[in-house]
Amino acid sequence: MTTLHFKILVSTFVFSIILMACNSSEKVLITNLKASITRSENQTLTISKVKKPWYAWRGLVANKMEESIPEYQAIDGLNRKFYSFTANHNYFGGIYIWKEKTDAEKWFNPTWFERTEKKYGKKGEVFYYTIEKVTEYATPNQQKGRFWAVISYENNIESVVNGLLTTLHLKDAQNKPCVLSVWQNEDSAKNHFKDAKQIYEEFDIPLMIAHSK
């Protein structure tokens, strides 16, 4: 490695740290609903995970995600998407809400898996869930921020909690009940789950979009 290449790598790393610090301070304003809204659903939720290149910092990937919004808003059968990173930022992808399972399977077809393997060196993963019930507690005033999502096998979110936006009651591929909760920020989620005894998974959500009507 030449001295110039080393300097470029160091500069890129420092710049990424600065961007991460800026991102961590993003403010997301929300509007609390006067009363929570619950509706029964019979839709499909998928979570995709694609290996993130080591050099691609959060801000860079989030910008690419933002550029792809028109593409995803035009997908038939996709009601909503939460762009996501795993909490350790080793993987990026999305949490998708589909009208039908067949809509999801049409998008996550063999070509999708081949493309992710060719581009990132490892096939992407997709996990399927059945949505049984959705409860809305608050709405964000913007689609871009630093939201947070948690999948928990403890069903202990039944009332309004500070920073809670939405809960989706699900069943996983083994038909086991679980809950996906979406939060205003990481701190709100961490505070709620600090005493949780069950294993759960967390996601950093930089963007959330709905299908273009």
C-alpha positions in Angstrom: 0.0 0.0 0.0 1.4 3.4 -1.0 1.6 6.4 1.4 -1.1 8.1 -0.7 -3.5 5.2 -0.5 -2.9 5.0 3.3 -3.7 8.7 3.7 -6.8 8.3 1.6 -8.0 5.4 3.8 -7.3 7.4 7.0 -9.1 10.4 5.7 -12.1 8.3 4.7 -12.2 6.7 8.2 -12.0 10.0 10.0 -14.7 11.5 7.7 -17.0 8.5 8.4 -16.5 9.0 12.2 -17.5 12.7 11.8 -20.6 11.8 9.8 -21.6 9.1 12.3 -21.4 11.7 15.1 -23.5 14.1 13.1 -26.1 11.4 12.3 -26.3 10.3 16.0 -27.5 13.8 16.9 -30.4 13.9 14.3 -33.6 15.1 15.8 -36.8 13.4 14.8 -40.1 15.2 15.6 -43.2 13.1 16.1 -46.9 13.8 16.6 -48.5 11.6 19.3 -52.0 10.4 18.4 -54.8 11.3 20.8 -55.7 7.6 21.0 -53.8 4.6 19.6 -55.2 3.1 16.4 -55.3 -0.7 16.1 -56.2 -2.6 13.0 -56.2 -6.3 12.1 -53.9 -7.2 9.2 -53.3 -10.1 7.0 -50.2 -9.0 5.3 -46.6 -10.1 4.9 -43.5 -8.6 6.5 -40.0 -9.3 5.2 -36.6 -8.3 6.6 -33.7 -8.4 4.1 -30.0 -8.4 5.1 -27.2 -7.7 2.7 -23.5 -7.7 3.7 -22.3 -4.1 3.8 -18.9 -3.3 2.4 -16.4 -2.5 5.2 -15.6 0.9 3.7 -19.2 2.1 3.2 -20.1 4.2 6.3 -23.7 4.7 7.4 -24.1 8.1 5.8 -22.9 6.9 2.4 -25.2 4.0 2.4 -28.1 6.1 3.7 -27.6 8.5 0.8 -27.8 5.6 -1.7 -31.0 4.4 0.0 -32.5 7.9 -0.4 -31.7 7.9 -4.1 -33.6 4.6 -4.5 -36.9 5.9 -3.0 -38.7 6.4 -6.3 -37.9 2.8 -7.3 -39.3 1.3 -4.2 -42.4 3.5 -4.1 -43.3 2.1 -7.5 -43.1 -1.6 -6.6 -46.5 -3.3 -6.9 -47.8 -4.7 -3.7 -45.3 -2.9 -1.4 -47.2 -0.8 1.2 -44.3 0.4 3.3 -40.5 0.1 3.7 -38.2 0.9 6.5 -34.7 1.1 5.2 -32.5 -0.6 7.8 -29.1 -1.5 9.1 -28.5 -4.2 11.7 -27.5 -2.6 15.0 -23.8 -3.5 14.4 -24.0 -2.0 10.9 -22.5 -5.1 9.3 -25.6 -5.5 7.2 -28.0 -3.2 5.4 -31.4 -3.9 3.8 -35.0 -3.2 4.7 -38.1 -4.1 6.6 -40.9 -4.4 4.1 -44.7 -4.5 4.5 -46.4 -6.3 1.5 -50.0 -6.7 0.6 -49.5 -10.4 -0.3 -46.7 -12.9 0.2 -46.6 -13.4 -3.5 -45.7 -9.7 -3.9 -42.6 -10.3 -1.7 -41.6 -13.4 -3.5 -41.8 -11.7 -6.8 -39.4 -9.0 -5.6 -37.0 -11.4 -3.7 -36.7 -13.7 -6.6 -33.6 -15.8 -7.6 -32.2 -12.9 -9.5 -32.2 -10.7 -6.4 -30.1 -13.3 -4.5 -27.7 -13.8 -7.4 -27.3 -10.0 -7.8 -26.5 -9.5 -4.1 -23.9 -12.3 -4.1 -22.2 -11.0 -7.2 -22.1 -7.4 -5.9 -21.3 -8.0 -2.2 -19.7 -11.4 -2.2 -22.4 -13.1 -0.2 -26.1 -13.8 -0.9 -28.5 -11.6 0.8 -30.9 -13.1 3.3 -34.7 -12.6 3.5 -36.9 -13.5 6.5 -40.7 -13.8 6.3 -43.3 -12.9 8.9 -47.1 -12.8 8.9 -48.6 -9.6 10.2 -51.6 -10.1 12.5 -52.2 -6.7 14.0 -50.8 -3.2 13.8 -51.1 -0.5 16.4 -50.1 3.2 15.7 -49.2 5.4 18.6 -47.5 8.3 16.9 -46.5 9.5 13.5 -43.1 11.0 12.5 -43.1 14.5 10.9 -40.4 13.4 8.6 -39.3 10.3 6.7 -35.6 10.7 7.3 -33.9 10.4 10.7 -32.4 7.9 13.1 -35.4 5.8 14.0 -34.9 2.4 15.7 -36.8 -0.9 15.4 -36.8 -4.0 17.6 -38.1 -7.5 17.2 -38.9 -9.0 20.5 -40.4 -12.3 21.6 -41.7 -10.7 24.7 -45.2 -9.3 24.2 -44.9 -6.5 26.7 -45.8 -3.4 24.6 -49.5 -2.9 25.1 -49.8 0.7 26.0 -48.4 4.1 25.0 -44.7 4.3 25.7 -42.5 7.4 25.3 -41.0 7.4 21.8 -43.0 4.5 20.5 -44.4 4.9 17.0 -45.8 1.6 15.9 -46.1 -2.1 16.9 -46.7 -4.9 14.5 -47.7 -8.3 16.0 -46.2 -11.0 13.9 -45.7 -14.7 13.5 -42.3 -15.9 12.3 -41.5 -18.7 9.9 -41.9 -21.2 12.8 -45.3 -19.7 13.6 -43.9 -18.2 16.8 -45.5 -14.9 18.0 -43.2 -11.9 18.1 -43.5 -8.1 18.0 -41.8 -5.5 15.8 -41.7 -2.1 17.5 -40.7 1.1 15.7 -39.3 3.9 17.8 -38.5 7.6 17.6 -34.8 6.9 18.3 -32.4 4.4 19.8 -32.5 5.8 23.3 -36.3 5.3 23.5 -36.0 1.7 22.5 -33.0 1.0 24.7 -34.8 2.4 27.7 -37.8 0.3 27.2 -35.9 -3.0 26.6 -33.2 -2.5 29.2 -34.7 -5.2 31.5 -35.9 -7.5 28.7 -35.0 -11.2 29.3 -35.8 -12.5 25.9 -33.4 -12.4 22.9 -34.3 -9.6 20.5 -32.9 -8.0 17.4 -32.4 -4.3 16.8 -32.3 -2.2 13.6 -31.1 1.3 12.8 -33.7 2.9 10.5 -32.5 5.9 8.5 -35.5 6.2 6.2 -39.2 5.1 6.1 -41.4 5.4 3.1 -44.9 4.5 1.9 -46.0 3.3 -1.5 -46.6 6.1 -4.0 -50.4 6.3 -4.5 
